[in-house]
Amino acid sequence: MRRKAGPAAGVLDVGSFSARLVVLEPGGTPLEPALSHQTRLRLDRELDDDCRLSPRGIAAISAAVARGVAVAEEHGVRDVFPLATSSIRDAANAGEVVRRVRRDTGVELQFLSGRREAELTYVGARRWYGASAGPLLVLDIGGGTVELSAGRGSQAEFARSLPLGARSVTRDWLPAEPPVRTKKVRALREHVLEEVAGALGDATEHLADHRVVGCSKVLRQLARLAGDRPGRDRELHLEDLRVWIPRLAAMPSAKRAELPGISRQRAQQALGGAVVAEALLTIAGGRMAICPWSTRDGLLLTLLDALVTTPDSTGSRPAA
């Protein structure tokens, strides 16, 4: 990879399963980044019952950040936005993590509010589909949270974040291994329906004409599992997903990981993610298109826009 000579927007996205560096140059898109580097993490294994990250997990985060920043510097990228996602933000000892990383690397991990994450996910989806797609309702199931956003233009007019991520609901509502009783699944579904309906409130009727878009690895994997047939591989349908929920409930994680689309890392939380997705689809009309761009891409594009429109000779990072 060549050394970057001009301005570039970079994000180091530190999540539960990886710390991924992505860099865009003016005119570029997340489809073809100027630079990409990934360090594997398994923070899901490093959380204790009190939602505290272990010393080993904190050390892994620090090492991954150091490596990501080093790779950026090797290629002439002066400034990178160090985004810490909900796997760190929601940890009981998040402050300890930030201090350790700052001490070891000089990097101050940055947290975005759930609302801002929802807004940036909308930006990513809008830029993927373009203005001709019409109004969008964008749904993102992460590990810790679910983001809901909607709008008719380039920016979201509605944005909400709820603590209903696949990892969170699995931990709080479902047993670690099957059998998962039907009443457990039903209770989680009813909880998600109530929370989402409350968050949408009076906006539900207004959103009826919006195209529903899903942006997350959770939803992409579920679409691969439940909709991988001609004409359906980029969509997730409610009736297909409902067929799979009882099957997932009956399978141990090792068997889930053998299914098409379900990665080994996310196998344990696959059922929780599917129940949340089923509830979202129930409210949103039964079908969603799957978008490959999400929060990180929206952030990258926003940072790149700021560089292009207001170049800063000091090299300081534009506001996210």
C-alpha positions as CSV (number, residue, x, y, z in Angstrom):
1,M,0.0,0.0,0.0
2,R,1.4,3.4,-1.0
3,R,2.0,6.2,1.5
4,K,-0.7,8.8,1.8
5,A,0.5,12.2,0.6
6,G,-2.7,14.3,1.1
7,P,-5.7,14.5,3.5
8,A,-7.4,11.3,4.5
9,A,-10.2,10.3,6.9
10,G,-9.5,7.4,9.1
11,V,-11.5,5.5,11.7
12,L,-10.2,2.8,14.1
13,D,-13.4,0.9,15.0
14,V,-12.8,-1.0,18.2
15,G,-15.6,-3.5,18.7
16,S,-16.3,-6.8,20.4
17,F,-14.7,-9.0,17.7
18,S,-12.1,-6.8,16.1
19,A,-10.4,-3.4,16.0
20,R,-10.6,-2.4,12.3
21,L,-8.8,0.6,10.8
22,V,-10.3,2.0,7.6
23,V,-9.0,5.0,5.7
24,L,-10.6,7.0,2.9
25,E,-9.1,9.6,0.6
26,P,-11.1,12.4,-1.1
27,G,-13.2,10.8,-3.8
28,G,-13.1,7.4,-2.2
29,T,-15.8,5.2,-0.7
30,P,-15.9,2.4,1.9
31,L,-16.2,-0.1,-1.0
32,E,-12.6,0.6,-1.9
33,P,-10.8,2.0,1.1
34,A,-7.3,3.5,0.7
35,L,-6.1,1.5,3.7
36,S,-7.7,-1.3,5.8
37,H,-6.3,-3.3,8.7
38,Q,-7.9,-5.6,11.2
39,T,-6.8,-7.0,14.6
40,R,-9.0,-9.8,16.0
41,L,-10.6,-9.4,19.4
42,R,-12.9,-11.5,21.5
43,L,-14.2,-9.1,24.1
44,D,-17.4,-11.2,24.5
45,R,-15.2,-13.7,26.3
46,E,-13.7,-11.1,28.6
47,L,-16.8,-9.8,30.3
48,D,-17.6,-11.1,33.7
49,D,-21.1,-11.3,35.3
50,D,-20.8,-7.7,36.5
51,C,-20.2,-6.6,32.9
52,R,-16.5,-5.7,33.7
53,L,-13.8,-6.3,31.1
54,S,-11.0,-8.5,32.4
55,P,-7.4,-7.3,32.6
56,R,-6.6,-9.6,29.6
57,G,-9.4,-8.0,27.6
58,I,-8.2,-4.5,28.4
59,A,-4.6,-5.4,27.5
60,A,-5.9,-6.8,24.1
61,I,-7.8,-3.6,23.4
62,S,-4.7,-1.5,24.2
63,A,-2.5,-3.7,21.9
64,A,-5.1,-3.6,19.1
65,V,-5.3,0.2,19.3
66,A,-1.5,0.5,19.3
67,R,-1.2,-1.7,16.2
68,G,-4.0,0.1,14.3
69,V,-2.4,3.5,15.0
70,A,1.0,2.2,14.0
71,V,-0.3,0.9,10.7
72,A,-2.0,4.3,10.0
73,E,1.3,6.1,10.8
74,E,3.3,3.8,8.6
75,H,1.1,4.9,5.7
76,G,1.2,8.6,6.4
77,V,-2.2,8.9,8.0
78,R,-1.8,11.5,10.6
79,D,-5.2,11.5,12.4
80,V,-7.5,8.6,13.1
81,F,-10.9,8.7,14.9
82,P,-10.6,6.0,17.6
83,L,-14.2,4.8,17.9
84,A,-15.0,2.6,20.9
85,T,-18.3,0.8,20.4
86,S,-20.9,-0.4,22.9
87,S,-18.8,-3.4,23.9
88,I,-16.5,-1.0,25.7
89,R,-18.8,1.9,26.2
90,D,-21.3,-0.2,28.2
91,A,-18.7,-2.1,30.3
92,A,-18.8,-1.3,34.0
93,N,-15.1,-0.4,33.9
94,A,-15.1,1.6,30.7
95,G,-13.3,4.4,32.4
96,E,-10.5,2.1,33.3
97,V,-10.2,0.9,29.7
98,V,-9.9,4.5,28.4
99,R,-7.2,5.3,31.0
100,R,-5.2,2.2,30.2
101,V,-5.3,2.8,26.4
102,R,-4.4,6.4,26.9
103,R,-1.5,5.5,29.1
104,D,-0.2,2.8,26.8
105,T,-0.7,4.4,23.4
106,G,-1.5,8.1,23.9
107,V,-4.8,7.5,22.2
108,E,-8.0,8.7,23.8
109,L,-10.8,6.3,22.9
110,Q,-14.0,8.2,21.8
111,F,-17.6,7.2,22.5
112,L,-20.5,8.2,20.4
113,S,-24.0,8.5,22.0
114,G,-26.5,6.0,20.8
115,R,-28.4,8.7,19.0
116,R,-25.3,9.8,17.2
117,E,-24.6,6.2,16.1
118,A,-28.2,6.0,14.8
119,E,-27.7,9.3,12.8
120,L,-24.4,8.1,11.3
121,T,-26.0,4.7,10.4
122,Y,-28.6,6.6,8.5
123,V,-25.9,8.6,6.7
124,G,-24.3,5.3,5.6
125,A,-27.5,3.9,4.3
126,R,-28.6,7.1,2.6
127,R,-25.2,7.3,0.8
128,W,-25.5,3.7,-0.3
129,Y,-29.0,4.0,-1.7
130,G,-28.9,7.6,-2.8
131,A,-31.7,10.2,-3.0
132,S,-33.7,8.2,-5.5
133,A,-34.5,5.5,-2.8
134,G,-37.0,7.9,-1.2
135,P,-37.6,8.0,2.5
136,L,-35.7,5.4,4.6
137,L,-36.3,3.7,7.9
138,V,-32.9,2.3,9.0
139,L,-32.5,-0.4,11.6
140,D,-29.2,-1.6,13.1
141,I,-28.9,-4.4,15.6
142,G,-25.5,-4.2,17.2
143,G,-24.1,-6.2,20.1
144,G,-25.2,-3.8,22.9
145,T,-27.8,-1.6,21.3
146,V,-30.4,-1.3,18.5
147,E,-30.4,1.9,16.5
148,L,-33.5,3.3,14.7
149,S,-33.3,6.2,12.3
150,A,-35.4,7.7,9.5
151,G,-35.5,10.5,7.1
152,R,-36.2,11.8,3.6
153,G,-33.0,13.7,2.9
154,S,-29.3,13.4,3.5
155,Q,-29.6,13.5,7.3
156,A,-31.8,11.6,9.8
157,E,-34.9,13.4,11.0
158,F,-35.6,10.7,13.6
159,A,-32.9,8.8,15.6
160,R,-33.2,6.6,18.7
161,S,-31.0,4.0,20.4
162,L,-32.3,1.2,22.6
163,P,-30.4,-1.4,24.8
164,L,-31.6,-4.3,22.7
165,G,-28.4,-5.5,21.0
166,A,-27.9,-9.2,20.3
167,R,-25.3,-9.6,23.0
168,S,-27.3,-7.7,25.6
169,V,-30.6,-9.6,25.2
170,T,-28.8,-12.9,25.1
171,R,-27.1,-12.1,28.4
172,D,-30.2,-10.7,30.0
173,W,-33.0,-12.9,28.6
174,L,-31.8,-16.2,27.3
175,P,-29.9,-19.2,28.7
176,A,-26.4,-19.8,27.4
177,E,-27.3,-23.1,25.8
178,P,-30.5,-24.9,24.6
179,P,-33.0,-25.9,25.1
180,V,-34.4,-22.4,25.1
181,R,-38.0,-22.6,26.1
182,T,-40.7,-21.0,24.0
183,K,-41.9,-18.8,26.9
184,K,-38.4,-17.3,27.1
185,V,-38.4,-16.4,23.5
186,R,-41.9,-15.0,23.7
187,A,-41.1,-12.9,26.7
188,L,-38.1,-11.4,24.9
189,R,-40.1,-10.7,21.8
190,E,-42.9,-9.0,23.8
191,H,-40.2,-6.9,25.6
192,V,-38.6,-5.8,22.3
193,L,-42.0,-5.0,20.7
194,E,-42.9,-2.8,23.7
195,E,-39.6,-1.0,23.7
196,V,-39.5,-0.3,20.0
197,A,-43.2,0.7,19.8
198,G,-42.5,3.1,22.7
199,A,-39.5,4.6,21.0
200,L,-41.3,5.1,17.7
201,G,-44.4,6.5,19.4
202,D,-46.5,8.7,17.1
203,A,-43.9,8.4,14.4
204,T,-45.0,4.8,13.5
205,E,-47.8,6.0,11.2
206,H,-45.6,8.6,9.6
207,L,-42.9,6.0,8.8
208,A,-45.3,3.6,7.0
209,D,-44.2,4.8,3.5
210,H,-40.5,4.5,4.3
211,R,-38.3,1.9,2.7
212,V,-37.0,-0.4,5.5
213,V,-33.2,-1.0,5.5
214,G,-31.2,-3.2,7.8
215,C,-27.5,-2.2,8.5
216,S,-25.4,-4.6,10.7
217,K,-23.5,-7.8,10.6
218,V,-26.3,-9.4,12.7
219,L,-28.9,-8.6,10.0
220,R,-26.6,-9.6,7.2
221,Q,-26.0,-13.0,8.7
222,L,-29.7,-13.5,9.4
223,A,-30.5,-12.6,5.8
224,R,-27.9,-15.1,4.6
225,L,-29.4,-17.8,6.9
226,A,-33.1,-17.1,6.3
227,G,-33.2,-15.6,2.8
228,D,-30.4,-17.0,0.7
229,R,-32.3,-18.0,-2.4
230,P,-32.7,-16.4,-5.8
231,G,-34.0,-12.8,-5.4
232,R,-33.9,-12.9,-1.6
233,D,-30.2,-12.8,-0.7
234,R,-30.2,-9.1,-0.1
235,E,-33.4,-9.0,1.9
236,L,-34.7,-10.4,5.1
237,H,-38.4,-11.4,5.3
238,L,-40.4,-11.9,8.4
239,E,-42.0,-15.2,7.4
240,D,-38.5,-16.7,6.7
241,L,-37.1,-15.5,10.0
242,R,-40.0,-17.0,12.0
243,V,-39.2,-20.4,10.6
244,W,-35.7,-20.2,11.9
245,I,-36.2,-18.9,15.4
246,P,-37.5,-22.3,16.9
247,R,-34.6,-24.1,15.1
248,L,-32.0,-21.7,16.6
249,A,-33.6,-22.1,20.0
250,A,-33.1,-25.9,19.8
251,M,-29.5,-25.8,18.6
252,P,-26.3,-25.5,20.7
253,S,-23.9,-22.7,19.6
254,A,-21.6,-25.2,17.9
255,K,-24.4,-26.3,15.6
256,R,-25.5,-22.8,14.9
257,A,-22.0,-21.9,13.8
258,E,-22.3,-24.6,11.1
259,L,-25.3,-22.8,9.5
260,P,-24.9,-20.7,6.4
261,G,-24.3,-17.1,7.4
262,I,-23.8,-17.6,11.1
263,S,-20.2,-17.0,12.2
264,R,-18.6,-18.9,15.1
265,Q,-18.1,-15.6,17.0
266,R,-21.8,-14.7,16.9
267,A,-23.3,-18.1,17.1
268,Q,-24.2,-17.8,20.8
269,Q,-26.1,-14.5,20.3
270,A,-27.7,-15.6,17.0
271,L,-31.0,-16.5,18.6
272,G,-31.2,-13.2,20.5
273,G,-30.4,-11.3,17.3
274,A,-33.1,-13.2,15.4
275,V,-35.8,-12.5,18.1
276,V,-35.0,-8.8,18.0
277,A,-35.0,-8.8,14.2
278,E,-38.3,-10.6,14.2
279,A,-39.9,-8.0,16.5
280,L,-38.5,-5.1,14.4
281,L,-39.8,-6.6,11.2
282,T,-43.2,-7.1,12.8
283,I,-43.4,-3.4,13.5
284,A,-41.7,-2.3,10.2
285,G,-43.9,-4.2,7.7
286,G,-42.3,-7.6,7.3
287,R,-39.4,-7.0,4.9
288,M,-36.1,-5.2,4.9
289,A,-33.4,-4.6,2.4
290,I,-29.9,-5.3,3.6
291,C,-27.4,-2.5,3.4
292,P,-23.6,-3.2,3.6
293,W,-22.8,0.2,5.1
294,S,-23.4,1.1,8.7
295,T,-22.2,3.4,11.5
296,R,-18.5,3.2,10.8
297,D,-19.1,4.0,7.1
298,G,-21.4,6.9,8.0
299,L,-18.7,8.3,10.3
300,L,-16.0,7.9,7.6
301,L,-18.1,9.6,5.0
302,T,-18.9,12.5,7.4
303,L,-15.3,13.0,8.3
304,L,-14.3,12.9,4.7
305,D,-16.9,15.4,3.8
306,A,-15.6,17.7,6.4
307,L,-12.0,17.4,5.1
308,V,-13.1,18.1,1.6
309,T,-15.3,21.1,2.4
310,T,-13.2,22.7,5.2
311,P,-9.6,21.5,4.8
312,D,-7.6,22.2,8.0
313,S,-3.9,22.8,7.6
314,T,-3.3,21.9,11.2
315,G,-4.3,18.3,10.6
316,S,-6.8,18.3,13.5
317,R,-9.7,15.9,13.3
318,P,-13.1,17.2,12.1
319,A,-16.0,16.8,14.5
320,A,-17.8,13.5,14.2
